[in-house]
Amino acid sequence: MHESATVVLRKPGKPDYTVLATYQPIMLLNTITKLLSSCIAEDLVQMSEAYDILPTNHFRCRPGPTTSDSLHYVTKIVKDTWRKREVVSALFLDIKSTFLSVILTQLIHNMRCRGVPT
């Protein structure tokens, strides 16, 4: 576990600092932990590109593709399908918090199966 500290800062421009809402709590994580996490994330991004782990239509957290690229991709699929007089269905999921509930042993197993080295 990493050490962290909670700091409470005054929000600028507030007339009365006796009111609780005029303060903003922030977490200060250990800088070494932040640095290590950043290095690991960068290594995983590089490995996913080198081993071609992610599908070509995966745009998040990879070098190069932008939000505009993903919008153009979806627009092209929709228009191409409409031109064929077919129906398009889409499901967009916000899975931001899903990682917190991941089974770590399964994640490691899946990474090994996709060629991510130890």
C-alpha positions as CSV (number, residue, x, y, z in Angstrom):
1,M,0.0,0.0,0.0
2,H,1.2,3.5,-0.6
3,E,1.1,6.3,1.8
4,S,-1.0,9.4,1.1
5,A,-2.1,12.5,2.9
6,T,-5.3,14.5,2.7
7,V,-4.9,18.3,2.4
8,V,-7.7,20.7,2.6
9,L,-7.3,23.9,0.5
10,R,-9.3,27.1,0.5
11,K,-11.2,27.7,-2.7
12,P,-10.1,31.1,-4.0
13,G,-12.4,34.1,-4.1
14,K,-14.9,32.8,-1.4
15,P,-16.2,35.5,0.9
16,D,-16.6,33.4,4.0
17,Y,-14.2,30.6,5.0
18,T,-16.3,29.5,7.9
19,V,-18.5,27.7,5.5
20,L,-17.4,24.1,4.8
21,A,-18.1,24.4,1.0
22,T,-15.4,27.0,0.7
23,Y,-12.7,24.3,1.1
24,Q,-11.5,21.6,-1.4
25,P,-10.1,18.3,-0.1
26,I,-7.3,16.8,-2.2
27,M,-5.3,13.7,-1.9
28,L,-1.5,13.8,-2.1
29,L,-0.2,10.4,-3.2
30,N,3.4,9.4,-2.7
31,T,5.3,10.8,-5.7
32,I,7.3,7.6,-6.1
33,T,4.0,5.7,-6.5
34,K,2.8,8.1,-9.1
35,L,6.1,7.8,-11.0
36,L,6.1,4.0,-10.9
37,S,2.5,3.8,-12.0
38,S,3.3,6.1,-14.9
39,C,6.3,4.0,-16.0
40,I,4.3,0.8,-15.8
41,A,1.4,2.3,-17.8
42,E,3.8,3.5,-20.5
43,D,5.4,0.0,-20.7
44,L,2.0,-1.6,-21.1
45,V,1.0,0.8,-23.8
46,Q,4.3,0.1,-25.7
47,M,3.8,-3.7,-25.3
48,S,0.2,-3.6,-26.4
49,E,1.4,-1.8,-29.6
50,A,4.4,-4.1,-30.1
51,Y,2.5,-7.3,-29.7
52,D,-0.6,-6.0,-31.5
53,I,-2.8,-6.8,-28.5
54,L,-5.5,-4.2,-29.0
55,P,-8.0,-4.3,-32.0
56,T,-7.5,-1.5,-34.6
57,N,-10.8,0.1,-33.6
58,H,-9.6,0.6,-29.9
59,F,-8.8,4.3,-29.6
60,R,-8.5,4.9,-25.9
61,C,-5.1,5.1,-24.2
62,R,-2.9,4.5,-27.2
63,P,-0.5,6.7,-29.1
64,G,-1.8,8.4,-32.2
65,P,-5.6,8.0,-32.4
66,T,-7.7,10.9,-31.1
67,T,-11.3,11.4,-30.1
68,S,-11.9,12.8,-33.5
69,D,-10.6,9.6,-35.1
70,S,-13.0,7.5,-33.1
71,L,-15.9,9.7,-34.1
72,H,-14.9,9.5,-37.7
73,Y,-14.7,5.7,-37.4
74,V,-18.2,5.4,-35.9
75,T,-19.6,7.8,-38.4
76,K,-18.1,5.9,-41.3
77,I,-19.5,2.6,-40.1
78,V,-23.0,4.1,-39.6
79,K,-23.0,5.8,-43.0
80,D,-21.7,2.7,-44.8
81,T,-24.4,0.6,-43.2
82,W,-27.1,3.1,-44.0
83,R,-26.0,3.1,-47.7
84,K,-26.7,-0.6,-47.7
85,R,-30.2,0.2,-46.4
86,E,-29.4,-1.7,-43.2
87,V,-30.0,-0.8,-39.6
88,V,-27.3,0.2,-37.2
89,S,-27.3,-0.6,-33.5
90,A,-24.7,0.7,-31.1
91,L,-23.9,0.1,-27.5
92,F,-21.6,2.6,-25.7
93,L,-20.4,1.6,-22.2
94,D,-18.7,3.7,-19.6
95,I,-16.4,1.2,-18.0
96,K,-14.2,3.6,-16.1
97,S,-14.8,2.0,-12.7
98,T,-14.8,-1.6,-13.9
99,F,-11.0,-1.9,-13.5
100,L,-11.4,-1.5,-9.7
101,S,-13.4,-4.8,-9.6
102,V,-11.2,-6.8,-11.9
103,I,-9.9,-10.2,-10.8
104,L,-6.2,-9.6,-10.8
105,T,-5.2,-13.2,-11.3
106,Q,-7.5,-13.4,-14.4
107,L,-6.1,-10.1,-15.8
108,I,-2.5,-11.4,-15.4
109,H,-3.5,-14.7,-17.1
110,N,-5.2,-12.8,-20.0
111,M,-2.1,-10.5,-20.4
112,R,0.2,-13.6,-20.5
113,C,-2.0,-15.3,-23.1
114,R,-1.8,-12.1,-25.3
115,G,2.0,-12.1,-25.2
116,V,2.7,-9.5,-22.5
117,P,6.0,-10.7,-20.9
118,T,6.6,-11.1,-17.2
